Amino acid sequence: MTPENGFDLSLLAEPLFQFSVVADSHDKLPTAAIDPEFPSRQYQHDRVTTLLALIRKLPADFLIHMGDLVQEYPETKSFPETFAAAVKAFQALPMPVHHVAGNHDVGDKPDRTMPTHPASEESLAGYHHVCGPSWYRIDREDCCLLVINSQILDTGMPAELDQRAWLEAELAAAVGKRVLLFLHLPLYL
């Protein structure tokens, strides 16, 4: 183990690059109110603080957060403040952070059994304002990392069509590269 980060990578071949992946951190701003259904939610912010401290020790060139930065949903009163605080906390890491839109970030798939409202043009615009585009490409060495917004698939939103055209063009342009696809919900959903 190396004293700087606690990881001994001496037996591994030199990588092209290293990145960390985290998902569903579900940050929740501290509050005096205890959720009677899920009392453990009062500890979510502490868990995210611990997670961020651990990420700082990882030997990574960048981080990909796979969605659900916060516990709140876009339609809740405390969402804007909680979401902005979570994004700011991750941006303070000593590496670039790339975000993937999750259902707690932009809304859910159009399914009445889901816990939040479907993604909307408004929630998508809010996400893009805070995090940047919800579909984009990252080029590293001979790899093409594609991030898509699974929350807008099968919605009929104009953004869905834009994303699809973009993805088809990116896949065609990535011939000969290793392609890694990042999304919050699996395609079969």
Phi, psi and chi 1 to 4 in degrees:
 res  aa     phi    psi   chi1   chi2   chi3   chi4
   1 MET       -  140.7  -56.6 -111.7  -83.7      -
   2 THR   -92.5  141.0   60.0      -      -      -
   3 PRO   -64.3  -27.5    9.3  -11.9      -      -
   4 GLU   -66.2  -41.1  -36.3   64.7   74.5      -
   5 ASN  -132.3   -7.4   61.5   28.2      -      -
   6 GLY    82.2    6.9      -      -      -      -
   7 PHE  -114.5  129.5  -65.2   93.8      -      -
   8 ASP  -103.3  105.8  179.2    3.3      -      -
   9 LEU  -106.3   15.5  -55.1  175.8      -      -
  10 SER   -64.3  -23.4   63.7      -      -      -
  11 LEU   -89.5   -4.4  -62.5  177.5      -      -
  12 LEU   -94.3  148.2  -60.5  175.7      -      -
  13 ALA   -66.2  153.7      -      -      -      -
  14 GLU   -62.3  120.9 -175.7   69.3   26.1      -
  15 PRO   -79.1  158.9   28.9  -34.0      -      -
  16 LEU   -62.5  -42.0  -66.2  174.1      -      -
  17 PHE  -166.5  164.6   57.8   93.3      -      -
  18 GLN  -128.1  139.2  -63.2  180.0  121.9      -
  19 PHE  -141.8  156.7   63.4   97.1      -      -
  20 SER  -108.4  151.4  -63.1      -      -      -
  21 VAL  -127.9  133.5  176.3      -      -      -
  22 VAL  -138.6  150.0   65.1      -      -      -
  23 ALA  -142.5  155.9      -      -      -      -
  24 ASP    51.7   50.4  -62.3  -85.0      -      -
  25 SER   -70.7  -26.7   53.3      -      -      -
  26 HIS    48.7   52.4  -70.8  -85.8      -      -
  27 ASP   -63.0  148.0 -158.9   -5.7      -      -
  28 LYS  -142.8  123.2 -174.9  170.7  177.7   58.3
  29 LEU   -60.8  141.1  -66.7  178.6      -      -
  30 PRO   -58.8  140.5  -19.6   29.7      -      -
  31 THR  -147.8  157.6  176.4      -      -      -
  32 ALA   -78.0  -23.1      -      -      -      -
  33 ALA   -75.1  136.8      -      -      -      -
  34 ILE  -106.9  129.1  -64.7  176.1      -      -
  35 ASP   -70.8  113.9 -176.5  -27.3      -      -
  36 PRO   -64.5  -27.2   19.1  -25.3      -      -
  37 GLU   -77.7  -37.0 -173.5  176.9    7.6      -
  38 PHE  -134.2   78.6  -59.7  104.5      -      -
  39 PRO   -58.3  -25.4  -15.7   23.0      -      -
  40 SER   -68.0  -13.4   66.4      -      -      -
  41 ARG   -63.4  -20.2  -74.8 -164.8  174.8  146.6
  42 GLN   -66.2  -14.2   66.8 -177.5  -40.4      -
  43 TYR  -103.1    1.6  -55.8  110.7      -      -
  44 GLN   -62.2  -41.2  -76.8  178.9 -129.6      -
  45 HIS   -65.0  -39.6 -175.6   70.2      -      -
  46 ASP   -62.3  -39.4  -66.3  -22.2      -      -
  47 ARG   -64.3  -40.5  -72.7 -167.5  -67.6  -97.4
  48 VAL   -67.8  -38.5  172.4      -      -      -
  49 THR   -60.6  -42.1  -59.8      -      -      -
  50 THR   -65.9  -42.2  -59.9      -      -      -
  51 LEU   -58.0  -46.6  169.3   68.1      -      -
  52 LEU   -62.4  -38.0  -69.0  168.4      -      -
  53 ALA   -64.2  -39.2      -      -      -      -
  54 LEU   -68.9  -40.8  -68.9  170.7      -      -
  55 ILE   -60.3  -36.9  -69.4  170.9      -      -
  56 ARG   -58.8  -25.2  -71.4  179.6 -166.4  -71.1
  57 LYS   -88.1  -10.8  -64.0  178.8 -178.9 -179.8
  58 LEU   -77.0  139.3  -64.9  173.8      -      -
  59 PRO   -82.0   79.9   30.0  -33.0      -      -
  60 ALA  -128.9  145.9      -      -      -      -
  61 ASP   -79.5  -28.3  -61.3  -47.0      -      -
  62 PHE  -161.9  169.9   58.8   93.4      -      -
  63 LEU  -122.9  140.7  171.7   85.5      -      -
  64 ILE  -115.2  119.6  -64.6 -175.3      -      -
  65 HIS   -95.6  117.8 -168.5  -65.1      -      -
  66 MET   -81.7   14.5  -61.4  -69.1  -68.7      -
  67 GLY   110.0  163.8      -      -      -      -
  68 ASP    65.1   60.8  -72.6    0.3      -      -
  69 LEU   -62.7  -32.9  -82.9  163.0      -      -
  70 VAL  -129.1  163.3  -64.6      -      -      -
  71 GLN   -79.4  -31.9 -178.5   61.1   45.6      -
  72 GLU   -65.8  166.2  -54.8  -61.8  -28.0      -
  73 TYR  -111.3  156.2  -60.8  120.7      -      -
  74 PRO   -54.2  -27.5  -28.6   36.4      -      -
  75 GLU   -87.9   -1.1   66.4  -89.5    8.6      -
  76 THR   -83.8  154.8   61.6      -      -      -
  77 LYS   -61.3  -40.5 -178.2 -179.4  175.1 -174.5
  78 SER   -87.1   -0.4   58.1      -      -      -
  79 PHE   -57.4  -52.1  176.9   81.5      -      -
  80 PRO   -55.8  -45.1  -24.7   34.7      -      -
  81 GLU   -67.2  -45.1  177.5 -172.7    7.8      -
  82 THR   -65.1  -44.1  -55.7      -      -      -
  83 PHE   -64.5  -45.7 -168.4   74.2      -      -
  84 ALA   -61.1  -40.4      -      -      -      -
  85 ALA   -65.6  -40.2      -      -      -      -
  86 ALA   -66.7  -44.1      -      -      -      -
  87 VAL   -61.2  -44.6  169.4      -      -      -
  88 LYS   -61.1  -41.2 -176.0  177.7  178.7 -177.9
  89 ALA   -62.9  -41.6      -      -      -      -
  90 PHE   -72.2  -34.7  -84.8   89.2      -      -
  91 GLN   -66.6  -19.8  -73.4  175.7  -23.0      -
  92 ALA   -77.8   -5.7      -      -      -      -
  93 LEU   -66.5  154.8  -70.4  169.9      -      -
  94 PRO   -81.7   29.6   31.1  -36.0      -      -
  95 MET  -150.6  156.4   64.7 -169.8   72.9      -
  96 PRO   -63.0  143.8  -19.7   30.4      -      -
  97 VAL  -118.4  128.2  176.8      -      -      -
  98 HIS  -111.4  129.8  -57.1  -74.8      -      -
  99 HIS  -103.0  142.7  -65.5  -77.3      -      -
 100 VAL  -111.7  132.4  176.6      -      -      -
 101 ALA   -72.7  130.5      -      -      -      -
 102 GLY  -115.7  174.4      -      -      -      -
 103 ASN   -65.9  -28.5   54.7  -48.7      -      -
 104 HIS   -80.0   -8.2  -74.3 -108.3      -      -
 105 ASP   -98.7  -38.2  -53.9  -40.8      -      -
 106 VAL  -128.6   -8.5  -62.7      -      -      -
 107 GLY   115.9  171.7      -      -      -      -
 108 ASP   -96.7  177.0 -119.8  -48.8      -      -
 109 LYS   -67.5  157.0  -55.9  -76.8  -78.3  169.8
 110 PRO   -73.1   82.3   22.5  -28.0      -      -
 111 ASP  -143.7  119.7  179.4  -18.7      -      -
 112 ARG   -66.9  -10.7   59.9 -169.8  164.5  105.5
 113 THR   -87.8   -6.0   64.9      -      -      -
 114 MET   -80.3  153.1  -65.7  -62.3 -172.3      -
 115 PRO   -76.4  -12.6   27.0  -33.8      -      -
 116 THR  -128.5  169.0 -173.7      -      -      -
 117 HIS   -67.4  157.2  -66.2   94.9      -      -
 118 PRO   -63.8  154.8  -22.0   32.2      -      -
 119 ALA   -55.9  147.1      -      -      -      -
 120 SER  -135.7  168.2   66.3      -      -      -
 121 GLU   -58.6  -38.8  -65.0  -67.9  -17.5      -
 122 GLU   -66.7  -47.2 -178.9 -177.7    3.0      -
 123 SER   -67.1  -34.8   65.3      -      -      -
 124 LEU   -67.0  -42.8 -168.1   58.0      -      -
 125 ALA   -62.9  -39.7      -      -      -      -
 126 GLY   -62.7  -42.9      -      -      -      -
 127 TYR   -63.0  -46.8  179.7   89.0      -      -
 128 HIS   -62.2  -34.9  -70.3  170.0      -      -
 129 HIS   -64.7  -40.8  176.0   73.2      -      -
 130 VAL   -86.5  -42.8  175.2      -      -      -
 131 CYS  -106.9  -13.0  -67.5      -      -      -
 132 GLY    94.8 -172.5      -      -      -      -
 133 PRO   -56.7  148.5  -19.1   29.1      -      -
 134 SER   -96.3    1.5   59.2      -      -      -
 135 TRP  -140.6  131.8   59.5   89.9      -      -
 136 TYR  -165.9  172.8   53.4   93.7      -      -
 137 ARG  -120.0  142.5  174.4 -178.2  176.4  147.2
 138 ILE  -123.9  125.5  -56.0  165.7      -      -
 139 ASP  -104.1  128.0  -72.9  -54.8      -      -
 140 ARG  -141.4  122.7  -67.1  -70.8 -118.5 -174.4
 141 GLU    50.2 -126.1  -57.0  -62.1  -29.9      -
 142 ASP   -98.7   26.2   68.4  -17.2      -      -
 143 CYS  -116.1  144.3  -60.2      -      -      -
 144 CYS  -119.3  110.4  172.9      -      -      -
 145 LEU   -98.3  118.7  -68.3   72.5      -      -
 146 LEU  -111.1  127.3  -60.7  175.1      -      -
 147 VAL  -108.9  127.1  172.9      -      -      -
 148 ILE  -124.2  161.6   65.3  168.7      -      -
 149 ASN   -98.6   98.0 -176.9  -16.5      -      -
 150 SER   -69.3  -18.5   61.7      -      -      -
 151 GLN   -70.8  -19.2  -58.0  -45.6  119.1      -
 152 ILE  -101.9   -2.6   60.7  172.9      -      -
 153 LEU   -65.1  138.7  -62.3  176.5      -      -
 154 ASP    64.3   24.3  -60.8  -33.4      -      -
 155 THR   -97.5  -22.4   62.2      -      -      -
 156 GLY    80.1    2.4      -      -      -      -
 157 MET   -68.0  148.0  -66.0  170.0   61.3      -
 158 PRO   -55.2  -34.8  -25.6   33.6      -      -
 159 ALA   -62.0  -32.8      -      -      -      -
 160 GLU   -61.6  -44.1  176.4 -168.2    8.2      -
 161 LEU   -66.9  -40.2  -59.3  175.8      -      -
 162 ASP   -61.8  -45.0  -66.6  -15.8      -      -
 163 GLN   -63.0  -41.9  176.3  179.5 -106.3      -
 164 ARG   -62.6  -45.7 -178.2 -176.3 -177.2  110.7
 165 ALA   -62.7  -42.4      -      -      -      -
 166 TRP   -61.7  -46.2  170.3   86.9      -      -
 167 LEU   -62.7  -43.6  180.0   59.6      -      -
 168 GLU   -61.2  -40.8  -71.7  173.5   -4.4      -
 169 ALA   -67.3  -41.3      -      -      -      -
 170 GLU   -66.0  -41.0  -68.5  -63.6  -25.1      -
 171 LEU   -64.4  -40.0  -71.9  170.8      -      -
 172 ALA   -65.2  -36.4      -      -      -      -
 173 ALA   -77.1  -15.1      -      -      -      -
 174 ALA   -92.8   13.3      -      -      -      -
 175 VAL   -55.9  130.9  172.3      -      -      -
 176 GLY    88.3   -4.3      -      -      -      -
 177 LYS  -106.4  158.1  -68.6 -169.7  169.9 -143.7
 178 ARG   -77.8  129.7  -61.9 -179.9 -144.6 -177.1
 179 VAL  -110.1  126.7  175.7      -      -      -
 180 LEU  -116.4  127.4  -69.5   77.5      -      -
 181 LEU  -109.2  129.9 -177.1   63.9      -      -
 182 PHE  -120.1  127.9  -61.7   87.7      -      -
 183 LEU  -155.0  158.9   59.8  159.4      -      -
 184 HIS   -77.8  -54.0 -176.2   65.7      -      -
 185 LEU  -102.1  144.0  -69.6  176.6      -      -
 186 PRO   -64.2  152.4   16.7  -23.0      -      -
 187 LEU   -60.0  -29.8  -67.9  174.1      -      -
 188 TYR   -69.4  -13.3   63.8   80.9      -      -
 189 LEU   -86.1      -  -67.5  178.1      -      -
